[in-house]
Amino acid sequence: MSHLVKAGKSDVFVYYSGHGAPDVKEKKGYFVPIDCTPNSVNRNGYPLDLLYNNISHCKARSTTVVIDACFSGGSDSGMLINAASPVGINITNPAAHWKNGALFTSSSKDEISSWYPEKKHGLFTYFFLKGMQGAADADRNGKVSAGELHSYLSDTTEGVPYWARRLFNGRDQNPSFLGDEGIDLRGKVQ
């Protein structure tokens, strides 16, 4: 990927929506491709830390990563990993190594990421897109900063946490954010 990035000029934006799963032994997160067997995700999944490492080598002007997936091993239809309970994983703060970086995730810790059946999106994706269309522009200046978007997504009375509780009988889902709150996301993503 770094050969596609113009140093100091490119804005890197990565968006993943799908399943994630933990490696039970290593307690590391993996993206789960369609042909992946979650019980052996360490052999056929894509390591989350590899993505973060690859991005950290890009010399981009800004980096924004958005992940609508959880790494608990759970899903609406049960556990992705046979005969297991949700597993917590260890993730270091990748945004600390990115200049002008922002990392949004749909849920925190061992929470699962909810689907929004009525809207045919992940719950987080629905609110992320709505926020990027301007609903998150709290100061109405025509820009959506990473900080504004995080506040919008995390609002406990109208955002993802409220709707997860309302739609799924009290389910906890708290989006997380790491990085530079001042990044203008709307200027970078159209």
C-alpha positions in Angstrom: 0.0 0.0 0.0 2.8 2.4 0.8 3.8 2.6 -2.9 0.3 4.1 -3.6 0.7 6.9 -1.0 2.3 10.2 -1.9 4.3 11.2 1.1 2.8 14.2 2.9 0.1 14.6 0.3 -2.2 11.5 0.4 -5.0 11.0 2.8 -5.4 7.3 3.6 -8.9 6.1 4.5 -9.6 2.5 5.4 -13.1 1.3 6.1 -13.9 -2.3 7.1 -17.3 -3.7 7.9 -17.6 -7.4 8.6 -16.6 -10.0 11.2 -13.6 -10.0 13.4 -12.5 -12.8 15.7 -9.9 -13.3 18.4 -7.2 -15.9 18.4 -8.0 -17.5 21.7 -4.4 -18.4 22.6 -2.7 -15.2 21.5 -5.6 -12.9 22.3 -5.0 -10.9 19.1 -7.7 -9.7 16.7 -8.2 -10.9 13.1 -10.4 -9.8 10.3 -12.5 -12.8 9.1 -12.5 -13.2 5.3 -15.4 -15.1 3.7 -13.4 -18.3 3.4 -11.9 -18.1 6.9 -12.5 -20.7 9.5 -12.8 -18.7 12.8 -11.4 -21.7 14.8 -8.1 -21.3 13.0 -8.3 -17.6 12.4 -4.5 -17.2 13.2 -3.8 -19.2 10.0 -6.5 -17.8 7.6 -7.6 -14.5 9.0 -6.0 -11.1 8.4 -4.2 -9.9 11.6 -5.4 -6.5 12.9 -1.9 -5.6 14.1 -0.6 -6.3 10.6 -3.0 -3.7 9.2 -2.0 -1.2 11.8 1.7 -1.9 11.2 1.4 -1.5 7.4 -0.5 1.8 7.8 2.2 3.1 10.2 4.8 2.8 7.5 2.8 5.0 5.1 4.0 8.6 5.1 0.5 9.9 4.5 -0.7 13.4 5.3 -3.5 11.9 7.4 -4.8 8.4 8.2 -8.3 7.4 9.1 -9.3 3.9 9.9 -12.9 2.9 10.5 -13.8 -0.6 11.7 -17.4 -1.8 12.0 -16.5 -5.2 13.5 -16.0 -6.6 16.9 -13.3 -9.0 17.9 -15.2 -10.8 20.8 -16.0 -13.9 18.7 -19.7 -13.3 19.1 -22.4 -12.6 16.5 -26.2 -12.4 16.4 -26.3 -16.1 15.5 -23.9 -17.2 18.2 -20.2 -17.6 18.7 -18.0 -17.6 15.6 -15.6 -19.9 17.5 -17.0 -23.3 18.5 -17.7 -23.9 22.2 -16.2 -20.7 23.4 -17.2 -17.6 25.4 -16.3 -14.1 24.2 -12.6 -13.4 24.4 -10.9 -10.1 25.2 -8.0 -9.2 22.9 -4.9 -7.0 23.4 -4.6 -4.1 21.0 -1.9 -1.5 21.3 -2.8 2.1 20.3 -2.0 2.2 16.6 -3.1 5.9 16.2 -0.3 6.9 18.5 2.1 6.0 15.7 0.2 7.8 12.9 0.7 11.5 12.2 -2.7 13.1 12.0 -4.4 9.7 12.6 -7.9 8.7 13.6 -9.2 5.2 14.5 -12.9 4.6 14.9 -14.2 1.2 16.1 -17.8 0.2 16.4 -17.6 -1.2 19.9 -15.3 -1.4 22.9 -13.6 -4.2 24.7 -15.6 -7.5 24.4 -18.8 -5.9 23.2 -20.4 -7.1 20.0 -21.2 -4.8 17.1 -24.9 -4.7 16.4 -26.7 -4.9 13.1 -29.4 -2.4 12.3 -32.0 -4.6 10.4 -34.4 -1.8 9.5 -31.6 0.2 7.8 -29.7 -2.9 6.4 -26.4 -1.6 7.8 -24.3 -2.2 10.9 -25.7 0.1 13.6 -22.3 1.9 13.7 -22.1 2.2 9.9 -25.6 3.7 9.8 -24.6 6.4 12.3 -21.2 6.9 10.8 -22.6 7.6 7.4 -25.3 9.9 8.8 -22.6 11.8 10.8 -20.5 12.2 7.7 -23.4 13.6 5.8 -23.5 16.5 8.3 -25.4 15.3 11.3 -22.2 15.3 13.3 -21.3 18.9 12.4 -22.0 20.3 15.9 -20.7 23.8 15.2 -22.3 23.9 11.7 -19.1 25.1 10.0 -19.5 22.7 7.1 -16.8 20.4 8.4 -17.0 17.2 10.4 -14.0 16.8 12.7 -13.0 13.4 14.1 -13.9 14.8 17.6 -17.4 15.9 16.4 -18.0 12.5 14.8 -16.9 10.6 17.9 -19.2 12.7 20.1 -22.1 12.1 17.7 -21.5 8.3 17.5 -21.0 8.0 21.2 -24.0 10.1 22.3 -25.8 8.1 25.0 -29.2 9.7 24.2 -29.2 9.6 20.4 -26.1 7.7 19.2 -25.0 4.1 18.9 -25.1 3.3 22.7 -28.7 4.5 22.9 -29.9 2.6 19.8 -28.0 -0.6 20.8 -29.8 -0.6 24.2 -33.1 0.2 22.6 -33.0 -2.3 19.7 -31.4 -5.2 21.6 -32.8 -5.2 25.1 -30.1 -3.3 26.9 -27.1 -4.4 24.8 -23.9 -2.4 25.4 -22.2 -1.0 22.4 -19.9 1.9 22.8 -17.9 3.1 19.8 -14.3 4.0 20.5 -12.0 6.6 19.1 -8.2 7.1 19.2 -6.3 9.9 17.5 -6.4 13.5 16.5 -9.8 15.0 17.2 -9.1 17.9 14.9 -8.9 16.0 11.6 -11.5 17.3 9.1 -13.0 14.1 7.9 -15.4 15.6 5.4 -12.6 17.4 3.6 -10.8 14.0 3.3 -13.8 11.7 2.5 -16.3 12.5 -0.2 
